[in-house]
Amino acid sequence: MLTLQQIRNEKEKVITGLLKRNMTKAEEIIENIISIDDKRKTTQTKLDQSLSEQNQYSKQIGQLFQQKKIEEANIMKEKVADLKRVSSTLEQDQRNIQLELETQLLSLGNVPHGSVPAGTSEDDNEVIKENTSDMPNLSDNALPHWDLAKKYNLIDFELGTKITGSGFPLYRGQGAKLQRALINFFLDQAEEAGYEEIIPPHLVNEDSAKATGQLPDKEGQMYHMSVDNLYLIPTAEVPITNIFRDIILKEEDMPIKVTGYTPCFRREAGSYGSDVKGLNRVHQFDKVEIIQVAHPKKSYTVLDEMVAHVEKLLVNLNLPYRILRLCGGDLGFTSALTYDFEVFSAAQQKWLEVSSVSNFETYQSNRLKLRYKSENGKKKLAHTLNGSALALARIVAALLENNQTEEGIKIPEILRPYTRFDFIK
C-alpha cells in the first residue's frame, strides 16, 4: 500500500496517478487520509502528555507519603485516576483512528508509473510490439482447441465438470504430457536465467493474502476455506513473495530471483460464450511464476529483463505474440506498470492473454514490511516484481490450434525433448 510519507511528500503526484486509474474522487480521498493522519498525531500527542503527567504525579505521590502529607497525596491520587481515565479514552480513540487510517490506505491502488497511458478499459491498452512471423496459415476446416482436445483425447472438459464443476479441465494422455513438458521447460528456462526454484504451499493465510494485495481487493476471486480461514492461491506470486515478509535484506543481496510452479485457483468466470469456452478461462490452471526483489534504482531495468525472458519463451515456442502496456483503467490494483503478453489463437482468430509482468515498486513491500539496509545504514523499502512465465491453459490452446496439420498436431521443436514425441496423432 502507499505510505503516509509518500502521500504527504508527493501529494500531487499521487492524486494525478489515482486519477489515471479513473478514481474521480482521488483528491478528496487523499485529503481525508491526511486529515485522519493529522488527527492521529494530535491524539498521540495528547496521550503522551497524559501519560507523562501520570508518571510525574506518581513520583510525587510517593514523596508526599514519605513526608506524611497524606491528604495532599490522596488529592494527587485522584488526579492520577482522572488522567488514567483520559488516557484510556485516548488509547481507544487512537485505535479507532488507526483502524480507519489503515482501511483508507488499503483501499488505494498503487500510483501508476509515468509511462502508463490514460484509458478506461483494455481497449485503451497500448500495443508496443507485435511479432506475427510465426502466424500459421490454417486450412478452412481448422478446429478450435476444444474440438482438437476431444478429437485427440487430450482434455476431457465434461469429465472435469463431473468431478468438480465447470472450469476444471481434466488432462489425459498426451495432453497431460504436453502440460508437464511445458512446466518443465518453463522451469528450466527460469533456472538458466538465475532463478531459484521454490515449491510453495498452495494455501495461504489472511496475512499473506493481504501482504501481496489480494485482500481486501480480490476476495471475490479467491476460494476461501472458512473453517481454517485459508485461501487457495490465485498465483504463486502470493506464497513466494511472502517468503520476504517481515525481513530486512542486505543491499548487496539484491536482486533476489525466485521461480515456482503451482496450480492457480480463481473463482471469477468472466464473460460468456467463446471467451470462456475450453481453456480460454478456467477456475484451475497451471502457471510458472518468476519473482524478483530489486533495488529501487534498478527495478525498471529488472522489469525490462523479465519482459525479455517471457518474450524469449514465446519465440522458442514459435507462437505469434504481442506485448501491451496496460492503461490506467486496466492496470492491476497493486501494479505501478504492467506489460501483458498475448498469443494469437489461429483457429479462434483472437488474441489470448498468457502473461502479465509487473513492477509493484514499494506497494507490496510496504505491506510485507520488506526492507533493506542502505549504505548509510537506513532501512528502506525494496521493490517487488513478478511475471507469468507462463500461464499454461491458453498457451496449450494456442499450441494445439496453431500447430494442427492433416497428420496431427506438431510439437514445437524446443518441447520435443520434454514430450518425447514430435506429433500428437
N, C-alpha and C positions, 0 to 999 in steps of 0.2 A: 504494500500500500504506500501511498505518498507520505512523506514525513512532514511533520509540522514545520520544520526548518525550511523544507522545500516550498511549502505553501506560503510561508511568510516572506522568504527571501526572493522567491520567483513568482510572486502572485500573478502578475500579468501573463507570464509565460504559461502558468498552469491554467488560467482561465481560457486563454486562447487555444490551448491544446484540448481542453474539455469541450470547447465549442466546436472544434473539429470533429469530435465524437458525436456532435449533434445534441449535446447536453445544453439545452436552451437556457436553463437557469443556473449555469455554471457560476456566474459572478455572485448571485445570491447565495448559493450553497457554500462557496469559498468564504464569503464574508461571515456567514453563520458559523462556520468552523472556527474562524479566527476569533469571533465573539465568544464562543464556548471556551476556547483555549484561554482567552483573557479572564473569563470567569473562573476557570480552573486555577490560574495563577493567583488571582485575588483571594480565592478561598484558601489556597495553600498558605498564603502569607498570613491570613487571619488565624489559621490553625497553628502555624508555627509560633505566632505571637502568643496565643493562648497557652500552648504547651510550655513555652519559655516562662511565662508568668507563673504557671503552676509549679515549675521547678524552683523558681525564686522564693515563692511563698512557702513551699515545703521546707526549704532550708531554714527560713525564718521561724517557722513553727517549732522546729527542734530547738533552736536557740532560745525562744521565748519560754518553752517548758523548762529548759535548763535554768533560766533566770527566775523561775517560779511565777511568771506572768501568765497565769492560766487563762484569765478572761481574754486577754489580747490574743493568746494562741488559739482559743476557740473561735474568736471572730475571724481570725485568719483561716482557720479550717473551713468555715462556711464559705469564704471567698474561693478557696480551692475547690470545694464541692460545686459551686456555681460555674467555675471555669471548666471543670470536668464535664458538666452537662453541655456547656457551649462547645467544647472540643468534640464531644460525642456527636452532636448535631452537625458540626462542620465536617467531621470524618465521613458521616453518611452522605452529606451533600457532595463531598468530593468524590466518593464512589459513584454516585449517580451521574455527576458531571463527566467523570472519566469514561463511564459506560456510554453515555450519549456521544462523547467525542469519538470513541473507538467505532461506534456504529456508523457515524457520519463518514469517518475515514475509510472504513471497509466498503462503503457504498460507492466510492470514487474509483473509476478506472484509471489506468496509467495515462500519463501525458504522452501523446504521440510525438515521435521524432519529427524534426522539421521537414524531412523528405516525404512524409506521409501525405498523399493527396487528399483534398477535400472530397466528400461524397457521402451519400446516404445508404448505399447498398452495394452488393457485389458487382452491379452493373457499372459502378464508378471506379472499380479497381484498374490499376494501370499495368498493361502488358509491357514488360521491359525486355523480354526476349522470347522468341518463338523459333523452335527448331523442328521443322517438318521434313527433314531429309530422309527420315525413316517412315514416312507416311505410306501405308500399304495401299495397293491397288486391288481391292477385293472384287470378286465376281458379284453379279446381281443377286445370286442366291445365298450370299453370305449370311451367317446366322449370328444373332446376339449371344453373349456368353451363357445365358441361362439355358438356351437351346443346345449349345455346344456341350455344356456340363451334363445335360441329360443324354445327349447322343453318345458321348464317350464315357458315361458313368463316372464322372469326376466329382460332382457335388450333388447331394440329394437335399433339395430345399424342402420337399414335402416331409421327409423323414425327420429333418431338423425341427420342423413345425410340430410334428407329432411328439417328439421327445421333450421339447421345451416350449416353442412358440414361434411365431413369425419373426424373421430376422436373426435366426440362429442356424446357419447352414451347417450341414454335415459333409465333410470332405472324405473321399474314399479313393482307394487305389492310386492311380497316377495323379489324381487331383491332390491327395494328401501328400504324395511325394513331391509334387511341384511346390506345394506350400512349404514343406520342410526345407526344400532346396533353396527357396528364396530367403527364408530366415537365416540359414547358414551362410549364404552368400553375403547378405547384408551385414551380418556379424563379423565375418572375416574381413570385409572391406573396412569396417569401423576399427577393427583391431590393427589392420595395416596402417590406418591413419592415426594411431596412437591412443585410441580409446580403451579404457579398462572395462572389461565385460562384467556386468552385475546381473545376478538373478534375484530380483527383489520380491517381497511379498505382494500378493495380488489383492490384498485387502489393506486399507489404511484407516487410522483413527481420525477423529474430527480435527485434531490439532494439525495433522499432516495435510488434510484436505484444505484447511484454512490457510496454511502457510504458503501453498502454491497458488492460491486464488480460486480454487474450485468452490469453496464456501466463502461467503454466502451467495456467490453469483450463480452457481450452476447446480443447485440442489435438485432441480427437476430433471437433470440429465444423468444423475448418478443412481445406481442401485444401492439402497440403504438397508443394512441388516439391523433392524431397530432393536432387537433383543440385546445385541452386543455393541450397538452404536458404532458399527464399522461400515465402510463403503468399499464396494468393488471399484477398482481403479479404472478411470476412463482412458488412461495412458500411463506408460512407465515413467513419464516425467514426474508424476506425483510422488511415488515412493523413492525414486532415485534422487531427486532434488532434496528430499527431506533427510538424506544422509548428512547434509550440511547444515541442518537446523541447529541453532544454538552453539555454533563453534566459531573460533577465531583462527584464521589462516595466517600463515606467513606470506608476505608479499611475493617472495620468490617461488612459492608453491604454485602460483597461477601461471598459465591456465590449467585447470583440472578438467580432464576429458573422461567421460564415463558413457558407456552404452549398455543397453539392455533390451532383451526381447521379452514381451509379455502379451498375453491376450488383453484386449481392451473391451470394456463394457459400457455401453451408453444407451440410456432409455429412450432418448429422442428418436423419433421416426422420420422427421422431415415431412416432405410433401407426398403427394400420391402419384400413381401412375408409373411411368418409366423411371422417374427419379429415384424410386425406392425398389425397383424390380431387381431380382437376382442379388448381385453383390454390390449394387450401387449404393445402398445404405442399409447397414445391418446393425444389430444390437451387440454382437460379439464379433471381433475381428482381431487378427494378429498384427503386431507392429514392432519394428525395431526403432528405438529412440536413441538419439545422440544428444548429450547434455554437456555443457561447459560452464565452469565458474571462471570468470575472467576479471582482469584488472579494468576498472572503468575507462582508463585511457586507451585500452586496446580492444574493447568489446566489439566495436563495429568492424574491425579487421577480422576478429574471430567470426563474426556473423558472415562476412563475405567468404571465409574459408568453409564454413558449414554449408552455405549455399552451393559452393563449388563441389563439395563432397556429394551432396544429393544429386546435383546435375550429372556428375560422373556416373552414378549408379544408373540413371535413366539412359545415358548414352550407351553404356555397356549392355543394357537390355534391348537396345535398338528400338526404343519407344519414342514416337514423336511427342514433344512436350513444349510447354510454355511456362514462363515464370512471371508472376504477377506481384506487384507491390500493392498491398491492401490499403484501401482508402479509410478515412477516419470512421465512417459508418459501418464498416465491415471488420474493423480491427478487433482482435480479441481483447477482453476486459483487462488482462494483465500485461499486454504487449505494448512496447513503445514503437516497434517496427516489425512487420511480418512479411515474408515472401512466401507465397503459395506456389506450389508446383502442380500443374495439371498435365495429364497424358490424354492423348486423343484415342477415343474408343471408336474404331473404324466402322464396326457394324451398327453401332448406335448413332454414329455421326455426331458425337458430342465430346466435350472436354470433361474429364473426371479429376477432381482434386485428389492427390495422393500424398501430399506433404505440406506442412507449414513449418517454416524456420523463423524463429522469433528471438529478438533481444528484449528482455524484460527490464534491462538496466537495474535499478535498485528496488523495483516494485516488489519482487518476490523476496529479495534478501532482507528487506526491512521487516517483512512478516516472519521470515525464517530466523532473524537475528544472526544473519551470516555476515561476518565482518573479517577484516584482515588488518594486520598491523602495518602501517606505512613506515617509511624511512625515519620519520620524526617520532615514531612511537605511538602516534594517534590511531585509534580504531576507526576504520571507515567501512562503509557497506560495499561489498563486492557486486559485480554484475552477473546475472544468470542468463543463460541462453539454452534453447532446446530446438530440436528439429526431428521430424519423422524421416527415417532413413531405412525403410519406407513403410507405409501402411499397405498391407498386403491385399486386402479384398479387391480394391479397384485396380491394383497392379495385375492381379490374376485375371480380372475381367478383360483388361486391355491386352494382355499377352495372349489369351485364348482367342479373342476376336481378331486381333491384328495379324496373327500367325496361322490362321486357318488356311488350309490348302485342300486340293482334291484328295491328297494322300493322307491327310490328317493334320494335326496341329504341330507346327515346327517349334522346337525348343530353341531359344537363343543360345548361341554357341557358348557364352560365358557360364550358362547354367548347366551344361551337359555333364561336367564332372560331378555335379551335385545330384542331378536327377538320375544319372547313369542310363538315360535313354534320350534319343535325338528327336523322336516323334511320339505324339500321342495318337494311337490308331485304334 
